[in-house]
Amino acid sequence: MPHIVLEIPKKFNIELAKQIVDILQQYLTKGLPTSLESFKSRVYNYEYCSVAGGSEKELIHLQIKVLAGRKQEHLNTLSTNLRNKILEILNECVNMDKYAVTLEISELSSAYAR
């Protein structure tokens, strides 16, 4: 039951954000593995961010939460591969000099309830 949260600047192209979420879901169905029906994904637009103490760059942050029990090495590999895939897509569509991209994969708490 992965959760994907994509945080983007307010002026970021929402269609591109949706494309990123779709690609993440496709990749994770094989990479975790899991089923597409188990995802809970959302995109948040923010008003302001600060990267390295300034506002010259805007942040694109992906947070992916997965059920506990996977090896850390596996999650590290997924994180690196996903970030590279996202950078590949973004480099084709936007000026990456304006953005910092971060990605975090963490485990859902054992107290998670649905």
C-alpha positions as CSV (number, residue, x, y, z in Angstrom):
1,M,0.0,0.0,0.0
2,P,2.5,2.6,-1.1
3,H,1.7,6.3,-0.6
4,I,3.2,8.8,-3.0
5,V,3.3,12.5,-2.1
6,L,4.7,14.9,-4.6
7,E,5.3,18.4,-3.4
8,I,5.7,21.0,-6.2
9,P,5.7,24.8,-6.6
10,K,2.3,26.4,-7.3
11,K,3.4,27.4,-10.8
12,F,4.6,23.9,-11.7
13,N,2.8,22.1,-14.6
14,I,0.2,19.9,-13.0
15,E,0.0,17.6,-16.0
16,L,3.7,17.0,-15.7
17,A,3.2,16.3,-12.0
18,K,0.5,13.7,-12.9
19,Q,2.8,12.1,-15.4
20,I,5.6,11.8,-12.8
21,V,3.1,10.1,-10.3
22,D,2.0,7.7,-13.0
23,I,5.6,6.7,-13.9
24,L,6.4,6.3,-10.2
25,Q,3.4,4.0,-9.8
26,Q,4.3,1.9,-12.8
27,Y,7.9,1.6,-11.7
28,L,7.0,0.7,-8.1
29,T,4.5,-2.0,-9.1
30,K,7.5,-4.0,-10.4
31,G,10.2,-2.6,-8.1
32,L,8.5,-3.3,-4.8
33,P,6.5,-5.3,-6.1
34,T,2.9,-4.3,-5.4
35,S,-0.4,-3.8,-7.3
36,L,-1.5,-0.5,-8.9
37,E,-4.8,-0.7,-7.0
38,S,-2.9,-0.4,-3.7
39,F,-1.5,3.1,-4.3
40,K,-2.6,6.3,-2.6
41,S,-1.0,9.2,-4.4
42,R,-1.4,13.0,-4.2
43,V,0.2,16.2,-5.4
44,Y,0.5,19.2,-3.2
45,N,1.3,22.7,-4.4
46,Y,3.2,24.9,-2.0
47,E,3.4,28.7,-1.8
48,Y,7.0,29.1,-0.6
49,C,10.2,27.1,-0.1
50,S,13.8,27.8,0.8
51,V,16.6,25.7,-0.7
52,A,20.1,26.1,0.9
53,G,18.9,29.3,2.6
54,G,17.7,31.0,-0.5
55,S,14.7,31.2,-2.8
56,E,16.6,31.0,-6.2
57,K,15.7,27.3,-6.6
58,E,12.3,25.7,-6.0
59,L,12.0,22.2,-4.5
60,I,10.4,19.2,-6.1
61,H,10.1,16.6,-3.3
62,L,8.8,13.1,-3.6
63,Q,7.9,11.2,-0.5
64,I,7.1,7.5,-0.9
65,K,5.9,5.5,2.0
66,V,5.8,1.7,1.8
67,L,4.8,-1.1,4.1
68,A,7.6,-2.2,6.5
69,G,9.7,-5.3,5.9
70,R,11.9,-4.5,2.9
71,K,15.6,-4.6,3.0
72,Q,17.3,-1.1,3.3
73,E,19.5,-1.9,0.3
74,H,16.4,-2.6,-1.8
75,L,14.9,0.8,-0.8
76,N,18.2,2.6,-1.4
77,T,18.4,1.1,-5.0
78,L,14.7,2.0,-5.6
79,S,15.3,5.6,-4.4
80,T,18.3,6.1,-6.6
81,N,16.7,4.6,-9.7
82,L,13.5,6.6,-9.2
83,R,15.3,9.9,-8.7
84,N,17.3,9.2,-11.9
85,K,14.1,8.4,-13.8
86,I,12.4,11.6,-12.5
87,L,15.4,13.7,-13.4
88,E,15.4,12.2,-16.9
89,I,11.7,13.2,-17.4
90,L,12.2,16.7,-15.9
91,N,15.3,17.4,-17.9
92,E,13.2,17.0,-21.1
93,C,10.4,19.3,-19.9
94,V,11.8,22.1,-17.6
95,N,14.9,24.1,-16.9
96,M,16.5,22.1,-14.1
97,D,18.6,25.1,-13.1
98,K,15.5,26.4,-11.3
99,Y,14.8,23.2,-9.3
100,A,16.2,21.0,-6.6
101,V,14.8,17.4,-6.6
102,T,14.7,15.2,-3.6
103,L,13.2,11.8,-3.0
104,E,12.6,9.9,0.2
105,I,11.4,6.3,0.7
106,S,10.3,5.5,4.2
107,E,8.3,2.8,5.9
108,L,4.8,3.3,7.1
109,S,4.5,3.3,10.9
110,S,3.2,0.1,12.5
111,A,0.5,2.4,13.9
112,Y,-0.8,3.2,10.4
113,A,-4.5,2.4,10.1
114,R,-6.8,2.6,7.1
